[in-house]
Amino acid sequence: NRRDFQYGSLDVTVLARPGNQQRFLPGTLVEIASGNLVLDAGVTTRKTRRIRFANLPAQNLRLRAANPNLTGVVTSVNVASGGRGTKITVTMRPRGIF
């Protein structure tokens, strides 16, 4: 029985629209999950809105971004194997606007 696991990396950029909502982005929690298992998590800061997740399984994963001042985002992302990495941008909006 031989297993061949493939891994890749994921770059997540968190934005807010309209632009004046960018000030609420620090403290946004970004989680990468496979099923109900959280594989990795990161938090944005005032200077860093891009988070790099390395050594993720190269498969379809779920990305969750949550911020108490903005709407949350849940999306599916297919992580490609290899060194180039997969890039995704998530856009958050003010609460109450869909």
C-alpha positions in Angstrom: 0.0 0.0 0.0 1.7 3.1 -1.2 0.4 6.6 -0.6 1.3 9.6 -2.7 0.2 12.8 -0.9 0.3 16.0 -2.9 0.6 19.4 -1.2 0.4 23.0 -2.2 0.2 26.5 -0.9 -2.6 29.1 -0.8 -2.4 32.9 -0.8 -5.5 34.6 0.6 -5.9 38.3 0.2 -8.7 39.9 2.2 -10.4 43.1 0.9 -13.4 45.2 2.0 -15.8 47.1 -0.2 -16.6 50.0 -0.2 -13.0 51.2 0.4 -13.8 53.1 3.7 -14.5 49.7 5.3 -10.8 48.7 5.0 -10.2 50.1 8.5 -12.2 47.2 9.9 -10.1 44.4 8.3 -7.4 44.1 11.1 -8.4 41.1 13.2 -10.1 39.2 10.5 -9.9 35.4 11.1 -9.2 33.3 8.0 -9.6 29.5 8.4 -8.8 26.7 6.0 -10.9 23.6 6.6 -11.3 20.1 5.1 -14.8 19.0 6.1 -15.2 20.0 9.8 -11.4 19.8 10.5 -9.7 23.2 10.5 -6.3 22.7 8.9 -4.8 26.1 9.4 -5.8 29.6 10.5 -4.4 33.1 10.3 -5.4 36.6 11.4 -5.0 39.8 9.4 -3.2 42.8 10.9 -3.2 46.5 10.1 -0.2 46.0 7.7 -0.8 42.5 6.5 -4.0 41.7 4.5 -2.4 38.7 2.6 -2.0 35.4 4.4 0.1 32.5 3.0 -0.9 29.0 4.0 1.8 26.5 3.1 1.7 22.7 3.0 -2.0 22.3 2.5 -3.3 19.1 0.9 -3.8 19.6 -2.9 -7.6 19.2 -2.9 -10.8 21.1 -2.7 -10.8 23.0 0.7 -13.2 25.4 2.4 -12.1 28.9 3.3 -13.9 30.9 6.0 -13.2 34.6 6.8 -14.9 36.1 9.8 -14.8 39.6 11.2 -17.3 41.0 13.8 -17.6 44.3 12.0 -18.1 42.9 8.5 -20.0 40.1 6.8 -18.4 36.7 6.8 -17.2 34.8 3.7 -17.3 31.1 3.1 -16.0 29.8 -0.2 -14.6 26.7 -1.8 -11.0 26.7 -3.2 -9.1 24.0 -5.1 -5.5 24.0 -4.0 -3.1 23.1 -6.8 -0.1 20.9 -6.0 3.4 22.3 -6.5 5.4 25.4 -5.6 3.5 28.1 -7.5 0.6 28.2 -5.1 -3.0 29.1 -5.5 -4.2 32.7 -5.1 -7.7 33.8 -4.0 -9.1 37.2 -3.0 -12.1 37.4 -0.7 -14.2 40.6 -0.4 -16.0 41.5 2.8 -18.8 44.0 3.0 -20.5 46.0 5.8 -23.1 44.1 7.9 -26.6 44.3 6.6 -25.6 44.7 3.0 -25.8 41.5 0.9 
